[in-house]
Amino acid sequence: MIEVKNLVKKYGNHLAVDNLSFKIDKGKIYGFLGPNGAGKSTTMNIMTGYLGATEGEVLIDGHDILREPEKAKGYIGYLPEIPPLYMEMTVQEYLDFAAELKGIPKEKRESSVEEVLKLVKLKDVRERLIRNLSKGYRQRVGLAQAILGFPDIIILDEPTVGLDPKQIIEIRELIRDLAKKHTVILSSHILAEVKEVCDYIMIISKGRLVASDTPDNLEHLLDDAESLELQAKAEPSHVREILEPIHEILSIKMEKRTDGTTFASLDIKENTDIREKVFFAFADQKCPLLMLNTNRASLEEIFLELTQKEEEPKSQVLEKKEAKTDAGRL
């Protein structure tokens, strides 16, 4: 649905977007994740035609957003971080106005607005002035204008910023409902937000795409080995003896606890699952295994690793991670 090619945006000497390229496929929820100032909003503004690019191009279903803006924008509904609301209008007036601006045929406007009011749960406040609404309801009104006409692509810039927990949950549920029939792209600097609702995450730092994958795959991004933690009711020497025949174990770190148990952390070969082998090894020796748990880098750790090292190319970050892991094993 969307193809971004070598996108660059400069403000004087400041490089806001740095040679960004990616593709968006149909029917998924994509998340732009990055710290404040990473270039997420600038990228979205270029994708929706609000800003021009210094270099590069954005294709919406094959239409260039700058050369064929009307055709390209017909596929997009956009909610900026600050919703474009007219405070002296009622919710009904504003959505009628937005429907007209979007070119929805006159005979379909009423039903389209009615459907959106129901979907976003605004029917009870349709006759109220927007300036008298809470921030949560104003965000809903902005979201309603974005999905009016039900475009194929819905782009949401920080859709839950400033909302209370109940409102955040409601907006998340709405995004999931929209994703059943639409491609949804949202941005956030809050990791939990993106992890909760997105099928695919793009981590942006200083205008560059530093990682792009599913949440599960991203958690493996910087790992060249898995680790396994266990606790057994035995002396460290006995635990080592039990584990020694399992060849997938690269190294073992052990700690004897005051309660007479041994805690062990095992580095194991990539893409191997030895939990069954470990379980039966202890069972064969009639040694009580009190805890057995896989351990891998969390998405939070991946995000920090990538964004804190944003001055370095991703390949160098990975090389340093590998070197650090190898040194730890030695």
C-alpha positions in Angstrom: 0.0 0.0 0.0 2.8 2.5 0.8 6.4 2.6 -0.4 8.8 5.1 1.0 12.1 5.5 -1.0 15.2 7.2 0.2 13.3 9.9 2.1 15.3 12.9 3.3 14.0 16.0 5.0 16.2 18.9 6.0 15.4 22.1 8.0 18.4 24.3 7.3 21.4 22.3 8.6 19.2 20.0 10.7 18.6 16.5 9.2 15.1 15.4 10.4 14.8 12.4 8.1 17.9 10.6 6.9 17.5 8.4 3.8 14.5 6.5 5.1 13.1 3.6 3.1 10.4 1.0 3.9 7.2 -0.7 2.7 3.8 -1.0 4.3 1.6 -3.9 3.4 -2.2 -4.2 3.6 -4.1 -5.4 6.6 -1.6 -4.9 9.5 -1.0 -2.4 12.3 2.4 -0.8 12.0 4.0 1.2 14.7 6.6 3.9 14.4 8.5 3.8 17.6 11.2 6.2 18.7 12.2 8.9 21.2 10.9 12.4 21.0 12.5 14.2 18.1 13.3 11.0 16.2 11.5 12.1 13.0 8.3 10.1 13.4 5.9 13.0 12.9 8.0 14.5 10.1 7.9 11.2 8.3 4.1 10.9 8.7 3.6 14.5 7.5 5.5 13.7 4.4 3.6 10.5 3.8 0.3 12.3 4.1 1.3 15.2 1.9 1.4 17.8 4.7 5.1 18.4 4.1 7.3 18.2 1.0 10.5 16.0 1.1 14.0 17.4 0.4 14.7 14.2 -1.4 13.1 10.8 -2.1 9.5 9.8 -2.8 6.4 8.3 -1.2 4.1 6.1 -3.3 0.5 5.4 -2.1 -0.8 2.4 -4.0 1.5 3.5 -6.8 0.6 7.2 -6.7 3.3 9.7 -5.8 2.0 11.8 -2.9 3.6 15.0 -4.4 2.9 14.5 -8.1 -0.6 13.0 -7.7 -1.8 14.4 -4.3 -5.5 14.0 -4.9 -5.3 10.4 -5.9 -2.8 9.5 -3.2 -4.6 11.3 -0.4 -7.9 9.5 -1.3 -6.4 6.4 0.2 -5.4 8.1 3.5 -7.1 9.2 6.7 -4.8 11.2 9.0 -4.9 12.2 12.7 -2.1 14.6 13.5 -0.7 14.7 17.0 -2.7 17.9 17.5 -6.2 17.2 16.0 -7.3 19.8 13.5 -10.5 20.8 15.3 -12.8 23.9 15.0 -13.7 24.5 18.6 -16.8 26.6 17.9 -18.4 23.8 15.9 -20.5 21.0 17.4 -19.2 17.5 16.8 -22.0 17.0 14.2 -21.2 20.2 12.3 -17.5 19.4 12.3 -17.9 15.9 10.9 -20.5 17.1 8.3 -17.9 19.7 7.2 -15.1 17.1 7.1 -17.2 14.8 5.0 -17.8 17.6 2.5 -14.1 18.4 2.4 -13.3 14.8 1.8 -15.6 14.7 -1.2 -17.9 12.1 0.1 -21.0 12.1 -2.2 -23.8 14.1 -0.8 -26.3 11.2 -0.7 -23.8 9.2 1.4 -22.6 11.9 3.9 -25.3 11.4 6.4 -24.9 7.6 6.6 -21.1 7.9 6.6 -21.1 10.4 9.5 -23.7 8.4 11.4 -21.5 5.2 11.1 -18.4 7.0 12.3 -20.2 8.5 15.3 -21.3 5.1 16.3 -17.9 3.5 15.8 -16.0 6.1 17.8 -18.8 6.4 20.4 -19.6 10.0 19.9 -23.3 9.9 19.4 -24.1 11.1 22.9 -22.0 14.3 22.4 -22.8 15.0 18.8 -24.6 18.3 19.6 -22.0 19.6 22.0 -19.4 22.2 21.1 -16.0 20.7 20.6 -14.4 23.3 23.0 -16.6 21.9 25.8 -15.3 18.3 25.3 -12.6 16.6 27.4 -9.3 15.8 25.8 -10.3 12.2 25.4 -13.4 13.1 23.5 -11.6 15.7 21.3 -9.2 12.9 20.4 -12.1 10.8 19.4 -13.5 13.6 17.2 -10.1 13.9 15.5 -10.1 10.1 15.0 -13.6 10.3 13.6 -12.6 12.8 10.9 -9.6 10.5 10.0 -11.7 7.5 9.4 -14.6 9.3 7.6 -15.1 7.7 4.2 -13.2 4.7 5.5 -10.0 5.1 3.6 -7.7 2.1 3.1 -4.9 3.6 5.2 -5.4 5.2 8.6 -2.4 7.1 9.9 -2.4 8.2 13.6 0.3 10.4 15.1 0.5 9.8 18.9 -3.2 8.8 19.1 -3.2 8.3 22.9 -1.0 11.2 24.1 -2.5 12.9 27.1 -5.3 10.4 27.6 -6.1 8.7 30.9 -5.7 4.9 31.2 -9.4 4.2 30.5 -9.3 6.3 27.4 -6.1 4.7 26.2 -7.7 1.2 26.5 -10.7 2.4 24.5 -8.6 3.9 21.7 -6.5 0.7 21.5 -9.6 -1.3 21.1 -10.8 1.0 18.4 -7.5 0.7 16.6 -7.8 -3.1 16.7 -11.3 -2.9 15.3 -10.2 -0.6 12.5 -7.3 -3.0 11.6 -9.9 -5.7 10.6 -10.6 -3.7 7.4 -7.9 -1.1 7.1 -4.1 -0.7 7.3 -3.3 1.3 10.4 0.0 3.2 11.0 0.5 4.8 14.4 3.5 6.5 16.0 4.5 6.6 19.6 7.5 7.2 21.9 5.9 4.8 24.4 7.1 1.3 24.0 4.2 -0.4 25.7 1.7 1.4 23.4 3.3 0.0 20.3 4.0 -3.4 21.7 0.4 -3.8 22.8 -1.4 -3.1 19.5 1.1 -3.4 16.6 1.8 -6.4 14.3 5.0 -4.8 13.0 7.3 -2.3 14.6 9.7 0.2 13.0 12.2 1.8 15.4 13.3 5.2 14.2 16.2 7.1 15.7 17.5 10.5 14.5 15.6 10.1 11.3 17.0 6.7 10.5 15.3 3.3 10.5 17.4 1.3 12.9 15.2 -1.9 13.1 12.0 -3.2 11.6 10.3 -6.5 12.4 7.5 -8.1 14.5 7.7 -7.6 18.3 8.8 -11.2 18.8 11.5 -11.1 16.2 12.8 -7.8 17.5 13.4 -9.4 20.9 15.8 -11.7 19.2 17.5 -9.0 17.2 20.6 -8.5 19.3 20.8 -12.0 20.7 23.3 -14.5 19.2 22.4 -16.9 21.9 19.5 -17.7 24.2 19.8 -18.2 27.9 18.1 -20.4 30.4 17.8 -19.9 34.1 17.2 -22.7 36.6 17.1 -23.4 40.3 17.7 -26.8 41.7 17.8 -28.4 45.2 21.4 -29.5 44.9 25.1 -28.5 45.3 26.7 -26.6 42.4 29.0 -29.5 41.6 26.0 -31.8 41.3 24.1 -29.4 39.0 27.2 -29.0 36.8 27.5 -32.8 36.6 23.9 -33.2 35.5 24.2 -30.5 32.8 27.5 -31.6 31.4 26.2 -34.1 28.9 23.9 -31.5 27.2 26.1 -30.3 24.3 23.9 -27.3 23.4 25.0 -25.5 26.6 27.9 -23.0 25.8 28.6 -21.9 29.4 27.2 -22.1 32.9 27.2 -19.5 35.7 26.2 -20.8 39.1 25.4 -19.3 42.5 24.8 -21.2 45.7 21.9 -19.8 47.7 21.5 -19.7 51.5 18.5 -22.0 51.4 20.7 -24.8 50.1 19.6 -24.5 46.4 21.7 -23.6 43.4 20.8 -21.0 40.8 22.3 -21.4 37.4 22.3 -19.3 34.2 23.0 -21.2 31.0 24.1 -19.7 27.7 22.8 -22.0 24.9 23.1 -22.2 21.2 20.9 -20.0 19.0 17.5 -21.3 18.1 17.6 -24.3 20.4 15.2 -25.3 23.1 16.7 -27.6 25.7 14.1 -27.3 28.4 13.0 -30.9 28.0 16.5 -32.2 28.0 17.3 -30.2 31.2 14.0 -31.4 32.9 14.6 -35.1 32.2 18.3 -34.8 33.1 17.4 -33.7 36.6 14.5 -36.1 36.8 16.8 -39.0 35.9 19.0 -38.1 38.8 16.0 -37.6 41.1 17.2 -34.0 41.7 14.3 -31.5 42.4 14.2 -28.8 39.8 12.4 -25.8 41.4 12.5 -23.3 38.5 13.2 -23.5 34.8 12.8 -20.3 32.7 14.0 -19.0 29.4 15.5 -15.6 29.4 16.0 -13.2 26.5 16.5 -9.6 25.8 13.2 -7.7 26.3 11.9 -5.3 23.7 12.7 -2.5 26.1 16.4 -3.5 26.1 16.4 -3.7 22.3 14.9 -0.3 22.0 17.4 1.3 24.4 20.3 -0.5 22.8 19.4 0.8 19.3 18.3 4.3 20.2 21.1 5.1 22.7 23.7 4.1 20.0 21.9 6.1 17.4 25.2 7.8 16.3 26.5 4.4 15.1 25.3 2.3 12.2 23.2 -0.7 13.2 25.9 -3.1 11.9 28.4 -1.6 14.4 25.9 -1.9 17.3 25.4 -5.6 16.5 29.2 -6.1 16.2 29.7 -4.6 19.6 26.9 -6.6 21.1 28.4 -9.8 19.7 31.9 -8.8 21.0 30.5 -8.1 24.4 28.7 -11.5 24.5 31.8 -13.3 23.4 33.9 -11.6 26.0 31.4 -12.6 28.7 31.7 -16.2 27.7 35.5 -16.1 27.8 
